[in-house]
Amino acid sequence: MTESFIGHEIEPQLDWLELIAAIGAGHRLAKATITDSFLYRGKDTLLSRAAWIDGLGSLVKTATIFPENAAHGLANVNGAVALFADATGVLEAMLDFHLVTKWKTAGDSLFAASKLARPDSRKIALIGAGTVSRSMHAAYSALFPDAEFTVWNRSPGAAQEMARTLPRCHATDDLQNAVSQADIICTATLSKTPILRGAWLRPGQHIDLIGAFRPDMREADDLTLQRAKLFVDSYETTLDHIGELKIPLSEGTIAKKDIHADFYGSAQGSFFRPSDDAITLCKNGGGAHLDLMTSSYILSKWNAVVENKQA
């Protein structure tokens, strides 16, 4: 029997630190079997992702990314999420696509920061002022409650509006200064050409690359990749699919051996900050296995609410 559709009404019950614990637990299970398919029509993308983790379940998530939707008052990204029981294959839940995507995307980066960023990080630069950056403000605030945020956006008005509506956040039009002063740098744009420059970096920083998801997209330049200790959330969903790494790998700027670990290394002891003065970088590529871990966590919170109501 299918569970009820799970939407944003469950969000007050969700917790960022609980989520990254669930992501860590998910990576201690059998390695996920995942598959992705990408279809393109000009600027538009149809992305379908599926994952199965033995002992946790399976999931199919389909996303449509239409960058020009905003001009019509519509969300640029839409889709659907279906979660299936591991033992029986029964549909356990249909979940709100935007809810899962928000918590998976920010939880992905937060998990990486919990392992790679300095624990004393206090200054966070957000590059981009869209929905993802707002989610990262909430996620990072849970792990670094005293953090101060600086937001930069190509359209300054969006950064100023974000700063007005979020605590401990101010806008800037000086990207280089924001990057050079930050302990954590988070990029969440749709840029096809690098906007983060390695010349701006200093020892001890952590870089969180979120935005690029297509083969022709990049947010960080070659020098950034060469100066940083490189990590990814998943080898399978980043190296051959996303321009951020696919392009510099194909050009010989970096080699696969330069990617130190993915999230499965957290259970094996290889996903960690190598030193206080290292510059760490993690590419957030997502993946249906992370949607599965996130959706399973959300379902557990939903079931707890239902059980409390029935008690």
Secondary structure, DSSP 8 states (H G I E B T S, - for coil): -----B-GGGGGG--HHHHHHHHHHHTTSS--EEEEEEEEETTEEEEEEEEEETTTEEEEEEEEE-TTGGGGTS-SEEEEEEEE-TTT--EEEEE-HHHHHHHHHHHHHHHHHHHHS-TT--EEEEE--SHHHHHHHHHHHHHSTT-EEEEE-SSHHHHHHHHHHSTTEEE-S-HHHHHHH-SEEEE----SS--B-GGG--TT-EEEE-S--STT--SB-HHHHHHSEEEES-HHHHTTT-HHHHHHHHHTSS-GGGEEE-TTHHHHT-SS---TT--EEEE----HHHHHHHHHHHHHHHHHHHHHHH-
